[in-house]
Amino acid sequence: MGSKPGHEFAVRYRGFLLLPQANQTWLVRPERSPMLILPFRTKSCSLEEVKSLLDWRLSQGKNLCDAA
């Protein structure tokens, strides 16, 4: 995987890539398909906050599946 300008490293977490951006935000995208959650950007926050947000979004997706 080639590196893009501004990406110093990528964190793999629960099947997603957490990519830090130059403006202190994060780009979160799935490592592969099928996509349970579409890629999204966060506001400026820490790695732990990004992980919490992703956990919350994943739990919301499971709740929607249970309701169907």
N, C-alpha and C positions, 0 to 999 in steps of 0.2 A: 504494500500500500504506500503510495507516494505521499509525501507531506505537502500540505498546502501552506502558503504564507500565513503566519499568524497562529498556526497550530503547532505548539511546542510538543504536545503529547496528547494521547487519547486515553480515556479510562473506559475499560469494558465493565459493564455492570448489568446483570440480569438480561443479557442478550441485546443490549443497547451500547452505542458508543457515545460517550460524553466528551464533547470537544470544546475546550476553552477557546474563547474568542478574544481578540485584542482589546475590546472594550469591557472586559470583565464579565461578559455574559457567557452563556453556554449554549451550544447546539447539541440537541439530543436527537439521535436517529437510530433506528433499528439496525442491527448488524446484517440481517438478511430477512427475506420474506418468509412467511406472510407477516404483514405488519399489523401488530395488535394496536399500536398507537402510531399515528402519523408523526413525522419529524416535527420538532418544535424548538423554539429558542426561549431561554429564560431571561429574566432581568438579572442585574448584577447580584451574584450570590456566591456562597461557598460551595465546595464539592459536596459536603454533607447535605446542604439544602437542596441541591440538584437531585441527589439520591432520594431524599425524602419526597420531593415533588414527583419523581418518577414512580416511586412505590405507591403514592397516593393515586396517581393516574392509572396505574395497573390495577389497583384495588377497585377503582370506579368502573373499569371495563369488566371486571368479573361480576360486579353487582348488576351491571346492565344485562349480562348474559343470564344471570340467575333470574332476573325479572321477566325475561322473554319466554 
